[in-house]
Amino acid sequence: MTEQNRDLVLVTGASGFVGSSVARIAQQKGFKVRVLVRATSPRKNVEALDAEIVVGDMRDEASMRNALRGVRYLLHVAADYRLWAPDPSEIERSNLEGTEATMRAALKEGVERIVYTSSVATLKVTSSGQSADETSPLKADQAIGVYKRSKVLAERAVERMIAEDGLPAVIVNPSTPIGPRDVKPTPTGRIIVEAALGKIPAFVDTGLNLVHVDDVAAGHFLALERGKIGERYILGGENLPLQQMLADIAALTGRKAPTLSLPRWPLYPLAAGAEAVAKITKREPFLTVDGLKMSKNKMYFTSAKAERELGYHARPYREGLSDALDWFRQAGYLNKA
């Protein structure tokens, strides 16, 4: 493929965790890659990429039209993934308004095909431990916290544009990615770092679905190639209790696994206190009220539809955990012991 006729893809959120992995795979597949970053975005994750870097704001349609000029495929990965913010409306603006402006710009610029990165946060889960699938979407008023609500609203907006405006988008719903280049780090990355430093002596009874970030990124390209417009596909890995994840981190770091299971109710005042302090320090608290509310449900999912229709496959989750710990160690996150 010559430089002239290589298909141009735009990856939003490439300075972040999932986006940087998507951009890397786009490059490996021979696409000509353009990445969108905010003026304030850290550049660590895009430094090694052979990509055109465009500075813009996904909430600004004119900025996005400029970024999308000449683009054949859009992978809209960018999102504000925080469970708490000093100004919660900021999360909604990024995730809802940013998605709407980006999709409008993509329609106007004639983008041929779009993969929109949603989240399993838009799906209903239960406390029973049953795996949820793509057939149980949440309504915005059922979502716990501003992040989940914003992702529900954004996914519904994309679905509306597919139905009404012919938006050529496929939706992917990653579960909880782990692995290298989690620079921020994400809420799950923070758990991995804190546990590796021996700072999580106890746990609540909850469960989550963990997947290597590179498998999620590969799933984006399977959706681009094989996904049906308007369909959603869960890109997940293994379902496991939080206690198991913490035990595996302990085994990989030579620490003692925590065995103390805590009830939630005494933690709510602590979480409220942590949030009050965070309003002053502007640093995201480790324990949040919404995080505790979410933990009542086991966040278990099945990727059977993506496996069946896209040929999706996820490696054992422990490989993601091991890669995450290696990266955090090399990047200096584990030097605080």
C-alpha positions in Angstrom: 0.0 0.0 0.0 1.5 3.3 -1.0 1.3 6.4 1.2 -1.2 8.0 -1.3 -3.8 5.2 -1.2 -3.6 4.1 2.4 -7.0 4.6 4.1 -6.9 7.4 6.6 -8.4 6.7 10.0 -9.0 9.2 12.8 -8.7 7.9 16.4 -10.0 10.2 19.1 -8.7 9.7 22.7 -5.4 8.4 21.4 -3.5 10.0 24.4 -5.7 7.9 26.7 -5.6 4.2 27.7 -7.9 2.4 25.1 -7.4 5.0 22.4 -3.6 4.6 22.4 -4.0 0.9 22.0 -6.5 1.4 19.1 -4.1 3.8 17.4 -1.2 1.3 17.7 -3.2 -1.4 16.1 -4.4 0.9 13.3 -0.7 1.6 12.6 0.1 -2.2 12.6 -2.7 -2.8 10.2 -1.2 -0.4 7.7 -3.7 2.4 8.0 -2.6 6.0 7.7 -3.3 7.3 11.2 -4.5 10.7 12.4 -5.0 11.2 16.1 -7.0 13.9 17.9 -5.7 15.2 21.2 -6.8 18.1 23.4 -4.3 21.0 23.9 -4.0 19.9 27.5 -3.6 16.1 26.8 -0.5 14.4 28.0 1.5 13.2 24.9 3.3 10.2 26.4 1.0 7.7 24.7 1.2 9.3 21.2 5.0 10.0 21.2 6.0 6.7 19.7 3.2 6.6 17.1 3.8 7.3 13.4 0.7 9.4 13.2 -0.5 12.9 12.3 -1.4 14.7 15.5 -4.3 17.1 15.3 -5.1 19.3 18.3 -8.9 19.9 18.7 -11.9 19.7 21.0 -14.5 17.0 20.3 -17.2 19.2 21.7 -16.6 21.7 18.9 -18.1 20.6 15.6 -16.0 22.9 13.5 -12.8 21.6 15.2 -14.0 18.0 14.5 -14.8 18.7 10.8 -11.3 19.9 10.5 -9.9 16.7 12.1 -12.2 14.5 10.0 -11.3 16.0 6.6 -10.3 13.3 4.2 -10.9 10.5 6.8 -12.5 7.3 5.6 -12.9 5.6 9.0 -13.5 7.1 12.5 -12.8 5.3 15.7 -14.3 7.5 18.4 -12.7 6.2 21.6 -12.4 9.5 23.5 -14.3 9.7 26.8 -14.1 11.3 30.2 -13.7 8.1 32.3 -14.0 9.3 35.9 -16.4 8.2 38.6 -16.1 11.6 40.3 -15.3 15.2 39.2 -15.4 18.5 41.1 -17.9 19.6 38.4 -19.9 16.5 37.4 -21.4 18.3 34.4 -18.0 18.4 32.8 -18.1 14.6 32.4 -21.5 14.8 30.7 -20.4 17.6 28.4 -17.4 15.6 27.2 -19.2 12.3 26.8 -22.6 13.5 25.4 -21.9 16.8 23.7 -18.5 15.5 22.5 -20.1 12.5 20.9 -22.9 14.4 19.3 -20.6 17.0 17.8 -18.2 14.4 16.5 -20.9 12.3 14.9 -22.5 15.4 13.2 -19.1 16.4 11.9 -18.5 12.8 10.6 -21.8 12.9 8.7 -20.9 16.2 7.2 -17.5 15.1 6.2 -18.8 11.9 4.6 -17.0 9.4 6.8 -17.7 5.9 5.4 -17.8 3.9 8.6 -17.6 4.6 12.4 -16.8 2.6 15.4 -18.2 4.3 18.5 -16.7 3.2 21.8 -19.5 3.0 24.4 -19.1 1.0 27.6 -20.8 -1.9 29.5 -21.8 1.0 31.8 -24.8 1.4 29.5 -26.1 -2.1 30.2 -28.2 -3.5 33.1 -26.4 -5.7 35.7 -27.7 -7.5 38.7 -26.5 -8.6 42.1 -27.1 -12.2 41.2 -23.9 -12.7 39.3 -25.7 -13.5 36.0 -23.8 -12.3 32.9 -25.5 -9.4 31.1 -25.6 -9.2 27.3 -26.4 -6.6 24.7 -30.1 -7.0 25.0 -30.5 -5.2 28.4 -29.8 -1.5 27.8 -30.1 1.0 30.7 -32.3 4.1 30.7 -30.5 7.2 31.8 -32.5 7.5 35.0 -31.4 4.0 36.0 -27.7 4.7 35.7 -25.7 5.2 38.9 -23.5 8.3 38.8 -22.7 10.9 36.1 -20.2 8.8 34.1 -22.7 5.9 33.5 -25.5 8.4 32.9 -23.4 10.3 30.3 -22.4 7.1 28.5 -26.1 6.0 28.4 -27.2 9.3 26.9 -24.3 9.3 24.4 -25.1 5.8 23.2 -28.8 6.6 22.8 -27.8 9.8 20.8 -25.6 7.6 18.5 -28.5 5.1 18.1 -30.9 8.0 17.2 -28.5 9.4 14.6 -28.1 5.9 13.1 -31.9 5.5 12.8 -32.7 9.1 11.7 -29.6 10.4 9.9 -28.1 7.2 8.4 -25.0 7.5 10.6 -22.8 4.5 9.5 -21.8 3.5 13.1 -21.2 0.2 14.9 -21.2 0.4 18.7 -18.7 -1.5 20.9 -19.1 -1.9 24.7 -15.8 -2.7 26.3 -15.9 -4.1 29.8 -13.1 -3.2 32.2 -9.8 -2.9 30.3 -6.4 -3.5 32.0 -2.9 -3.5 30.6 -0.1 -1.2 29.5 -0.2 2.6 29.0 -2.9 3.4 31.6 -1.3 6.8 32.1 -4.0 8.5 34.1 -4.6 5.8 35.5 -8.3 4.6 35.1 -10.3 3.7 38.3 -9.3 0.0 37.8 -5.7 1.0 37.1 -5.7 2.8 40.5 -6.9 -0.4 42.2 -4.0 -2.3 40.6 -1.5 0.3 41.7 -2.8 0.6 45.3 -3.0 -3.2 45.6 0.5 -3.7 44.3 1.7 -1.2 46.9 -0.1 -3.2 49.6 -2.6 -0.4 50.3 -5.8 -2.4 49.9 -6.1 -4.6 53.1 -9.8 -5.4 52.6 -12.5 -5.6 49.9 -16.2 -5.5 49.3 -18.1 -8.4 47.8 -18.4 -7.4 44.1 -17.3 -8.7 40.8 -16.1 -7.3 37.5 -15.2 -8.4 33.9 -11.6 -7.8 33.1 -10.0 -7.8 29.6 -6.6 -7.0 28.2 -6.7 -3.5 26.6 -5.1 -4.8 23.4 -8.0 -7.3 23.0 -10.5 -4.5 23.3 -8.5 -2.5 20.7 -8.4 -5.5 18.3 -12.2 -5.8 18.8 -12.6 -2.3 17.5 -11.1 -3.4 14.1 -13.2 -6.5 14.0 -16.3 -4.3 14.5 -15.0 -2.0 11.7 -14.5 -4.9 9.3 -17.4 -7.2 10.3 -19.9 -5.4 12.6 -23.4 -4.5 11.5 -24.4 -0.8 11.5 -26.6 0.0 14.5 -25.6 -3.2 16.4 -23.7 -3.2 19.7 -21.0 -5.7 20.7 -19.6 -6.3 24.2 -15.8 -6.6 24.1 -15.0 -8.3 27.4 -12.8 -10.9 29.0 -13.2 -12.9 32.2 -15.8 -12.4 35.0 -14.2 -12.7 38.5 -14.8 -11.5 42.1 -12.8 -8.4 43.2 -11.2 -10.7 45.9 -9.7 -12.9 43.1 -8.2 -9.9 41.3 -6.6 -8.7 44.5 -5.3 -12.2 45.3 -3.8 -12.4 41.8 -2.1 -9.0 42.2 -0.7 -10.1 45.6 0.7 -13.3 44.0 2.3 -11.3 41.1 3.9 -8.8 43.5 4.9 -11.2 46.3 2.5 -9.8 48.9 -0.1 -11.3 51.2 -3.6 -11.5 49.7 -6.3 -9.5 51.6 -8.9 -11.8 53.2 -11.0 -9.2 55.1 -14.4 -8.7 53.5 -16.1 -5.4 54.5 -19.8 -4.5 54.5 -20.6 -1.4 52.5 -22.6 0.6 55.0 -19.7 1.8 57.2 -17.8 2.9 54.0 -20.4 5.4 52.8 -19.5 8.1 55.4 -15.8 7.5 54.5 -16.6 7.9 50.8 -18.6 11.1 51.5 -15.6 12.4 53.5 -13.2 11.5 50.8 -15.3 13.4 48.2 -15.5 16.5 50.5 -11.7 16.5 50.7 -11.4 16.0 47.0 -13.5 19.1 46.3 -10.7 21.1 48.0 -7.7 19.2 46.6 -9.3 18.6 43.1 -7.8 15.1 43.2 -10.1 12.2 42.4 -10.8 10.2 45.6 -10.1 6.5 45.6 -13.4 5.7 47.4 -16.6 7.3 46.0 -20.2 7.0 46.9 -21.1 6.1 43.3 -18.4 3.5 43.2 -19.8 1.9 46.4 -23.4 2.0 44.9 -22.1 0.3 41.7 -20.3 -2.4 43.7 -23.7 -3.8 45.0 -24.0 -5.4 41.6 -21.6 -7.9 40.1 -20.5 -6.3 36.8 -20.5 -9.6 34.8 -20.9 -9.7 31.1 -20.7 -12.1 28.1 -18.9 -11.4 24.8 -20.7 -14.3 23.1 -22.2 -12.1 20.4 -18.8 -10.5 19.5 -17.2 -14.0 19.5 -20.0 -15.3 17.2 -20.4 -12.4 14.8 -17.0 -10.7 14.8 -14.6 -13.6 15.6 -13.6 -11.7 18.8 -11.3 -13.5 21.2 -9.8 -12.4 24.6 -6.7 -13.8 26.2 -6.7 -14.9 29.8 -7.2 -11.8 32.0 -4.1 -12.5 34.1 -1.9 -11.6 31.1 -3.5 -8.2 31.2 -2.9 -7.9 34.9 0.8 -8.9 34.5 1.2 -6.5 31.6 -0.4 -3.7 33.6 1.9 -4.4 36.6 5.0 -4.5 34.3 4.0 -1.2 32.7 3.2 0.6 36.1 6.5 -0.7 37.5 8.6 0.6 34.5 6.7 3.9 34.5 7.5 4.5 38.1 3.9 4.2 39.6 5.1 1.4 42.0 8.0 3.4 43.5 5.8 4.8 46.3 6.0 1.8 48.6 
